Every structure is written in C-alpha cells, then in structure tokens.
C-alpha cells in the first residue's frame, strides 16, 4: 500500500487549491459560505485567497487549504493502453501488408458542437503535439466532415464511403451533451448497419476512457490524445494479425 497526500510547501502537507462559484452576492456571508463548503470537502483549515462577483447574485472563489483525505495509489484504477505505439512508417506498412487497401477513416463533430480543434488535431496534416495528423498517413483515406454534423448524415456518409472507422470529437459537455450525443451515435450506427458498422471512436477533454462499453462505442480517448495513439489503435483494432495475414 502506497498512501500519499497532496504536496504544497512541504511533503505531505496536503495543501490544495480549488475554485468554484456560488449563487450568492459578494460579501462576508459569501466567503463564509465558501469556507463552509471547503470544510465539507475535507479542506481544513481553508482560506479564501480570492473572490469576486461575476454577475448579479454570483461570486467566484479560489480557496486554499490542507485536505484531510489520503490516496492509496495501489487502489487507483485507470484504462491502460493495451496496444503498441507505432510510427507512421510502421502504421503505413501494416496497413499495406495486412489490409491490401487504404484504411478509410471519417471524422466529425456531431450535434451542435462547433469546436473542431480536437478532430482537427487528430486528422489534419499539421497534427498535434509534434505529430502529424492522420491525413499524413499515405495508406489512410481520411475525410474530415467538420462541425455540427447530424448523426443521420454521418451514418449516411460513413456507409457510402465504406468507412472502416468513424472518429467523433465532443468538446461541448453542458448537461452531459457529449454522453447523450455519443449514445445517439452508437444507437444510430447499430440500427442502420448492425454488425457491419464501422469502428466507433470518440474523444474529448471530459470523456472517461473507461466508459466505452457503457456508451456503446469501441474506444474512448481523453484529453491529450495524439494522432499517433489513434493511428496505432486503428491498426490494432481493425487489421488482421500478421499470423492471420500469413495464413
């Protein structure tokens, strides 16, 4: 068992900083409410180090203090990557040798989401974090449909293109819109194409990678995902193994 606490000024002092908004006007009572909430969050003693009004009847706070909670790192559960990371050359070689045609990938932002930064980072040639996007991979046929694509339109386009994989980025998360849209996506592809549907991959900063089964998709990527990770996953999930190809 490895038990840890947050680090602030000295090891194990438990110091953290958090921010939140309360629906109360600025003033001493508002700061008292913030301190009461901090105490119920396990922050004691707590200090309001910053506060200001952000409209009529609302106050934003930054609170600093020591948490009483401990974390056992042996009990931490995360989604581990279970496939090797490949270079673009390795990805192209695998597709050419084992698929014998180009891998068809289609991407979009669905619903009312107009934020294409995520899907562009994965698909566009310029890429992200020093890695080229999937358009750079010569053995991939990539189509980026952009923003605010309806689910029926995406299903129709993917079926017409015989897409092997559909990548969807969701940045807007108010009222869990990203989860609702993803379930709609999975249901629409399941109803329209059944077992012949393409691989469904979704990603965004507020997704939990462990939620794929619950959402009805094949893979969920969280924040910081790079094009190389996605390309490597597509090879792992879609291509027959070298042994199967040889047979």
DAVENLIN-V660418 format. One record per run of one state. SS is the DSSP state (hx for helix, st for strand, lp for the rest). FROM is the first residue (numbers start at 1). TO is the last residue. If there is no record, write none. Layout:
SS_FROM_TO / SS_FROM_TO
//
This chain:
lp_1_2 / st_3_4 / lp_5_14 / st_15_22 / lp_23_27 / hx_28_40 / lp_41_42 / st_43_53 / lp_54_58 / st_59_67 / lp_68_70 / st_71_72 / hx_73_75 / lp_76_87 / hx_88_98 / lp_99_102 / st_103_108 / lp_109_109 / st_110_110 / lp_111_116 / hx_117_123 / lp_124_127 / st_128_128 / lp_129_130 / st_131_131 / lp_132_133 / hx_134_136 / lp_137_139 / st_140_144 / lp_145_148 / st_149_149 / lp_150_150 / hx_151_161 / lp_162_164 / st_165_169 / lp_170_173 / hx_174_196 / lp_197_198 / st_199_203 / lp_204_208 / hx_209_215 / lp_216_218 / st_219_221 / lp_222_226 / hx_227_238 / lp_239_241 / hx_242_246 / lp_247_247
//
